[in-house]
Amino acid sequence: MARTVKPPKRTRRERAAATRERMIRAAIEVFTEAGYVGARMSDIAERADVAVQTVYFTFHTKAELLQACFDFAVLGPEQLPPMQQPFFADFLAARSGRKALDAFVRGNTAILGRSAAIKEVAESAPHEPDAAAVVAHGERLRREGLAQVVGLLDERFGLRAGMAGDDATDLLLMLTSSGTYLTLQRYGWSDEKYVRWLTDALARQLLARPGRLGSER
């Protein structure tokens, strides 16, 4: 008779990390359902099946928990910054501007799929200074990251004549925003339709040689 092999016991650190993730996932659900103002730490604790003191001990304030939710969503399953995620390697390896944009847009769309709802929660509470600070922090990081994307596009493929780097970054910020993504989702757009449209729009707006839609698939 075969012996049952018990899985190795998780370390204290692993258990703490699993509890933290469970609280974050519960918080994302509660924030999305109730909004930032309406969400209560006690509701989040109940959803995560922990004591409310555990939530406060780990995150201290609702604003810190909101920031943790946003970071968790952006970093994704591997908990890596966007420029260390696989899509960015595809962006860097692309042999044309359009293919580079396709790789970037696909990666950004995956991030939006995870983070757009929680960002919308933060943006829906503009009169709450702590929530507004989460939005401002995220936008600063996003501008810095997208400015690097624009710089790489310009260096490798060239921007459209007359297109300044700052203007290109502004356009990238607007067109890749969670607001644009969620609006088109509500109109029934699939992620694939959104990716194809956005890749084409960005190629036409930003690149010196935008290529043709579908020509480099």
Stockholm file with secondary structure:
# STOCKHOLM 1.0

chainA/1-217         MARTVKPPKRTRRERAAATRERMIRAAIEVFTEAGYVGARMSDIAERADVAVQTVYFTFHTKAELLQACFDFAVLGPEQLPPMQQPFFADFLAARSGRKALDAFVRGNTAILGRSAAIKEVAESAPHEPDAAAVVAHGERLRREGLAQVVGLLDERFGLRAGMAGDDATDLLLMLTSSGTYLTLQRYGWSDEKYVRWLTDALARQLLARPGRLGSER
#=GR chainA/1-217 SS CCCCCCCCCCCHHHHHHHHHHHHHHHHHHHHHHHHHHHCCHHHHHHHHTSCHHHHHHHHSSHHHHHHHHHHHHHHTTTTCCGGGSHHHHHHHHCSSHHHHHHHHHHHHHHHHHHHHHHHHHHHTCTTCHHHHHHHHHHHHHHHHHHHHHHHHHHHHTCBCTTCCHHHHHHHHHHHTSHHHHHHHHHTTCCHHHHHHHHHHHHHHHHBSSCCCTTTTC
#=GC SS_cons         CCCCCCCCCCCHHHHHHHHHHHHHHHHHHHHHHHHHHHCCHHHHHHHHTSCHHHHHHHHSSHHHHHHHHHHHHHHTTTTCCGGGSHHHHHHHHCSSHHHHHHHHHHHHHHHHHHHHHHHHHHHTCTTCHHHHHHHHHHHHHHHHHHHHHHHHHHHHTCBCTTCCHHHHHHHHHHHTSHHHHHHHHHTTCCHHHHHHHHHHHHHHHHBSSCCCTTTTC
//
